[in-house]
Amino acid sequence: MRTSLPPEADAALDPVRAQLLRAARVDGEALLAEADAQVAAVFAEAEGRVAAILAEARRLGEADAEAARDAAHTRGRRAARARELAARRECWEELGRLVVRGVEDLRRADSYPLLRTRLTTYVRAALGAGVRVTEAPGGGVVGETEGRRLDCSLAAFARRALERTGTEAEELWAP
């Protein structure tokens, strides 16, 4: 239970109360200022970490983008090279077809019977007795004996001649 103070004591305590109130305000303001400083320091540290994280993310993103760009560039070069090789192969095959077709047209020449006779003689001399000589589709002859075969067809001659040209024939369609 509390007893009340006499009225003059209450008035005498007013300066003490005012002093306590002032001290509490000063302490409160000091605590608030310290809290504000701590908050500012935490924010500054957080902003520093955010800046470092963003810089690292940017660096990693740029590295990933460069790697992706390089990979795309490599894929593009490989695809272009594959298309070029396919086009060259197509040209080579077409050249082969044209050369074979042109050589096979020799069958219609007046000199073809003599050529066929010479090829037959050559096959018989190369493979010896017992060789079976047959007309090759497209002209020329093929000789066969046990375990050996000699292709003297016009198409085979054309292909062998074309193969001997090697890369020189590619100059026909090279840029």
DACOR-V540162 format. One record per residue. BURIAL is 1 if it has 24 or more other ideal C-beta (glycine too) atoms within 12 Angstrom, else 0. Layout:
BURIAL + BURIAL
This chain:
0 + 0 + 0 + 0 + 0 + 0 + 0 + 0 + 0 + 0 + 0 + 0 + 0 + 0 + 0 + 0 + 0 + 0 + 0 + 0 + 0 + 0 + 0 + 0 + 0 + 0 + 0 + 0 + 0 + 0 + 0 + 0 + 0 + 0 + 0 + 0 + 0 + 0 + 0 + 0 + 0 + 0 + 0 + 0 + 0 + 0 + 0 + 0 + 0 + 0 + 0 + 0 + 0 + 0 + 0 + 0 + 0 + 0 + 0 + 0 + 0 + 0 + 0 + 0 + 0 + 0 + 0 + 0 + 0 + 0 + 0 + 0 + 0 + 0 + 0 + 0 + 0 + 0 + 0 + 0 + 0 + 0 + 0 + 0 + 0 + 0 + 0 + 0 + 0 + 0 + 0 + 1 + 0 + 0 + 1 + 1 + 0 + 0 + 1 + 1 + 0 + 0 + 1 + 1 + 0 + 1 + 1 + 0 + 0 + 0 + 0 + 0 + 0 + 0 + 1 + 1 + 0 + 0 + 1 + 1 + 0 + 0 + 1 + 0 + 0 + 0 + 1 + 0 + 0 + 0 + 1 + 0 + 1 + 0 + 0 + 1 + 0 + 1 + 1 + 1 + 1 + 1 + 1 + 0 + 0 + 0 + 0 + 0 + 0 + 1 + 1 + 1 + 1 + 1 + 1 + 1 + 1 + 1 + 1 + 0 + 0 + 1 + 0 + 0 + 0 + 0 + 0 + 0 + 0 + 0 + 0 + 0 + 0 + 0 + 0
